[in-house]
Amino acid sequence: MSNSNAGETVVVVRDVCKEFHREKLTIPVLSGINLQLSEGDYLALMGPSGSGKTTLLNLIAGLDRPTSGDVVVCGQNLGQSSEGELAKWRSRHVGFIFQMYNLIPVLTAYENVELPLTLTSLSRRQRDDHVKAALEVVGLQDRMDHYPRQLSGGQEQRVAIARAIVTDPTLLVADEPTGDLDARSATEILELMHRLNTEFRKTIVMVTHDPNAADRARRILHLEKGLLVSEVVESRTKKAVQ
C-alpha cells in the first residue's frame, strides 16, 4: 500500500446536475452540486432515501455520468470519457465496498481478493504478494482458503475491503458498508476504514444512514432532494484523539 503525499486534489464536482428519464418524465436527482476532496479526505454522504446520495457516489466512482457539469477525479473528466476509458480508469483508481459484499460464493477469500488483479499485467507472484498484503491489512490472512459461506458477515466485508484495496486505489467508495452488519462487526469495519484513511492515506467517500458511521468521517455532507443542504467539517485534531 502506498502512502502518498497529502494535499493533492482528488475529486472535483463542479455545478453537477443529474436527471433520469422515465418515458416522458424527467426526474431531477442532483441540482448544482459543488464539492472538492483532497487526498486523505474521508467524506460521509447522508440524507433521506431518494436524496441523491448513491447517485453522487456513482458519479464520483465513474459508474454514471452527469447530465451537466463536471466530475473530475484523479485528473480524469469522467463525463467526457468513453466507457472503455472509464473501465480502465476505475480499475486503476477506485476500490468499491458494497453493503452486500458482492463476493463470488464459489471462490475462496484469496481468489475473491485476487479477482481485480487478473485484469492487470502483474505476474502470478506479484499478484500473490498483493493479495496476501491486502488480507493481512484486514486481518484475514488465516482465512484466505475459506469460502464466503464459511465466514461471518463481518469477515465477508473485510474480504470485500481487501478486494477493494488490493490494486492500491487512490479512492475508496463505500455504499452503506455497515448496513448489513451487527453492531460489533460494524465497529470493526469502521475502525478498519479509519485505519485505511489515517495510515494508508486513502481518500474515502461513504454513503451511510448511520450517524455512528458518519461520525468516523472527517467531513459529513447532507443531501436533501438533490441539494447540498449542509456540511459538517470535523477537525483532524478531534479525529486524532479518538
C-alpha positions in Angstrom: 0.0 0.0 0.0 1.4 3.4 -0.9 1.4 6.3 1.5 1.4 9.3 -0.9 1.9 13.0 -0.1 -1.1 14.8 1.2 -2.8 17.8 -0.3 -3.4 16.8 -3.9 -6.9 17.4 -5.2 -8.6 14.0 -5.9 -12.2 14.9 -6.5 -13.8 18.0 -8.1 -17.6 18.1 -8.6 -18.5 21.3 -10.4 -22.1 22.6 -10.9 -23.3 19.0 -11.3 -26.9 18.2 -12.2 -28.2 14.7 -12.8 -31.6 13.8 -14.3 -33.1 10.5 -15.1 -35.7 10.0 -17.8 -38.6 7.6 -17.5 -40.9 7.6 -20.5 -41.9 11.3 -20.9 -40.9 12.2 -17.3 -37.7 14.0 -16.4 -36.7 13.2 -12.8 -34.2 15.6 -11.3 -31.9 13.9 -8.8 -29.0 16.2 -8.2 -29.1 20.0 -8.7 -26.0 22.2 -8.8 -23.7 20.1 -6.6 -20.2 21.5 -5.9 -17.7 19.5 -4.0 -13.9 19.2 -3.7 -11.9 16.5 -1.9 -8.2 16.4 -1.3 -6.1 13.3 -0.8 -6.7 11.8 2.6 -10.2 13.2 3.0 -12.9 11.0 4.4 -16.4 12.1 3.4 -19.7 10.7 4.7 -22.8 11.4 2.5 -26.0 11.5 4.5 -29.6 12.2 3.7 -33.0 10.6 3.4 -33.8 7.9 0.8 -34.1 9.5 -2.6 -31.9 12.5 -1.7 -29.3 11.6 -4.3 -26.5 10.2 -2.1 -25.9 7.0 -4.1 -26.3 8.9 -7.4 -23.5 11.3 -6.3 -21.4 8.3 -5.2 -21.8 6.6 -8.6 -20.8 9.8 -10.4 -17.6 10.2 -8.4 -16.9 6.5 -9.0 -17.3 6.8 -12.7 -20.3 4.4 -12.8 -22.6 7.1 -14.2 -22.2 10.4 -16.0 -23.6 13.9 -15.0 -26.4 15.4 -17.1 -24.5 18.7 -16.8 -21.4 20.0 -15.0 -18.1 18.3 -14.5 -16.9 15.4 -12.4 -13.0 15.3 -12.4 -11.4 12.5 -10.3 -7.7 11.8 -10.2 -7.3 14.2 -13.1 -9.9 12.5 -15.4 -13.0 14.3 -16.6 -15.4 11.4 -16.2 -18.3 12.9 -18.2 -16.0 13.2 -21.2 -14.6 9.7 -21.1 -15.6 6.7 -23.2 -16.9 3.5 -21.5 -13.6 1.8 -22.2 -11.6 4.7 -20.7 -13.8 4.7 -17.7 -13.4 0.9 -17.1 -9.6 1.2 -17.3 -9.7 4.3 -15.1 -11.8 2.6 -12.4 -9.5 -0.4 -12.3 -6.6 1.8 -11.6 -8.1 4.4 -9.2 -11.2 3.2 -7.5 -11.9 0.5 -4.9 -15.6 -0.5 -4.3 -17.1 -1.5 -1.0 -20.8 -2.6 -1.0 -23.4 -3.3 1.6 -23.9 -6.9 0.5 -20.2 -7.6 0.0 -20.7 -9.0 -3.6 -18.3 -11.8 -3.1 -18.4 -14.7 -5.5 -19.5 -17.8 -3.5 -17.5 -20.4 -5.5 -14.2 -18.6 -5.0 -12.1 -18.6 -1.8 -11.3 -15.4 0.1 -7.9 -15.4 -1.7 -9.5 -15.8 -5.1 -12.1 -13.1 -4.5 -9.4 -10.6 -3.5 -7.2 -11.6 -6.5 -10.0 -11.1 -9.0 -9.3 -7.4 -9.8 -5.6 -8.2 -10.4 -6.4 -10.7 -13.1 -7.0 -7.7 -15.4 -3.6 -6.3 -14.8 -0.1 -7.2 -16.2 1.2 -8.3 -12.8 2.9 -11.7 -12.7 1.4 -14.6 -10.6 4.0 -14.0 -7.9 3.2 -10.2 -7.8 -0.5 -11.0 -7.6 0.2 -13.4 -4.7 2.2 -10.7 -2.8 -0.6 -8.1 -3.3 -3.4 -10.5 -2.2 -1.5 -11.6 0.9 -0.7 -8.0 1.8 -4.3 -6.9 1.4 -5.6 -9.8 3.5 -3.0 -9.0 6.2 -4.2 -5.4 6.3 -7.8 -6.6 7.0 -6.6 -9.3 9.5 -7.8 -12.3 7.5 -4.5 -13.9 6.3 -5.5 -17.0 8.2 -8.9 -17.3 6.3 -7.6 -17.0 2.8 -8.7 -20.5 1.8 -12.2 -20.1 3.3 -15.2 -19.7 1.1 -17.7 -16.8 1.8 -20.2 -19.3 3.3 -17.6 -20.2 5.9 -17.1 -16.6 7.0 -19.2 -14.3 9.2 -20.7 -11.2 7.8 -18.0 -9.0 9.2 -15.3 -11.3 7.8 -17.0 -11.2 4.4 -17.0 -7.5 4.4 -13.3 -7.5 5.4 -12.6 -9.7 2.4 -14.5 -7.3 0.3 -12.4 -4.4 1.6 -9.2 -6.4 0.9 -10.5 -6.8 -2.7 -11.2 -3.1 -2.8 -7.6 -2.1 -1.7 -5.6 -4.9 -3.5 -4.9 -2.7 -6.5 -3.8 0.2 -4.2 -6.5 2.6 -5.5 -6.5 6.3 -4.8 -10.2 6.4 -3.9 -12.4 4.1 -1.9 -16.2 4.4 -2.4 -18.4 2.7 0.1 -22.2 2.3 -0.1 -23.7 1.5 3.3 -20.6 -0.6 4.2 -22.0 -1.4 7.7 -25.7 -1.6 6.7 -25.9 -5.4 6.9 -23.7 -6.0 10.0 -24.3 -6.3 13.7 -23.0 -3.6 16.0 -19.8 -5.3 16.9 -18.9 -6.2 13.2 -19.9 -2.7 12.1 -17.5 -1.1 14.7 -14.7 -3.4 13.4 -15.3 -2.4 9.8 -15.4 1.3 10.7 -12.1 1.0 12.6 -10.6 -0.7 9.6 -11.8 2.1 7.3 -10.4 4.7 9.7 -7.0 2.9 9.6 -7.1 2.9 5.8 -7.7 6.6 5.8 -5.2 7.6 8.5 -2.4 5.1 8.0 -2.6 4.5 4.3 -4.0 7.9 3.3 -6.9 6.5 1.3 -9.5 9.1 0.2 -12.9 7.7 1.2 -16.4 8.6 0.1 -19.1 6.7 2.1 -22.8 6.7 1.8 -24.5 5.9 5.1 -27.7 6.3 7.1 -25.8 5.5 10.4 -24.8 8.6 12.4 -22.2 6.4 14.2 -20.6 5.6 10.9 -20.7 9.2 9.7 -19.0 10.4 12.9 -15.9 8.5 11.9 -15.5 10.6 8.8 -13.6 13.9 8.6 -16.5 15.6 6.7 -20.2 15.0 6.7 -22.3 16.2 3.8 -26.1 16.3 4.0 -28.2 16.0 0.8 -31.9 16.6 0.6 -33.9 16.4 -2.6 -30.8 16.6 -4.7 -29.4 19.7 -3.0 -26.4 20.1 -0.7 -28.1 21.5 2.4 -25.3 21.4 5.0 -21.8 20.2 5.6 -20.0 19.4 8.8 -16.2 19.5 8.7 -14.7 17.5 11.6 -11.3 18.7 13.0 -8.4 16.4 12.4 -7.3 17.0 16.0 -10.6 15.5 17.3 -10.2 12.5 15.0 -6.6 12.0 16.1 -7.5 11.6 19.7 -10.3 9.1 19.1 
